[in-house]
Amino acid sequence: MTDAPSPLLARALEAAGDAVIVIDRDGLVRAWNPASERLFGHRAADVIGQDVVVMIPERLRPLHDRGFAAAMAVGHLASDGAPRRTKAIRPDGSSVYVVMTFAVVTDETGAAIGSVAVAREWLRDE
């Protein structure tokens, strides 16, 4: 994913109302749109190239690491891809509850090359 996004893709990520996070197969953030900045509080400049665990609560990191490694190994999610409620950590240490969907991104051979997550704040009335 070293290629620059097309103008359409770049503008679409900017315009999206939901947070869109793209990470490579090493778990490094490669795309972090403005909605991600608003929701999670991390500036794109601070997280691009960093491990995605920066936003994952300490107690959830082992679960994330196992699930991510398994998805990268087999090229798909063990879960059904349904929205999941979870908690994220903001730079100031506060929490935000979100609903996220995840997908494995594969190359033309079907090998996993990363993943994409789409998130929005979970309003507990939902």
Secondary structure, DSSP 8 states (H G I E B T S, - for coil): --S---HHHHHHHHH-SSEEEEEETTSBEEEE-HHHHHHH---HHHHTTSBGGGGS-GGGHHHHHHHHHHHHHHTS-SS----EEEEEE-TTS-EEEEEEEEEEEE-TTS-EEEEEEEEEE--TT-
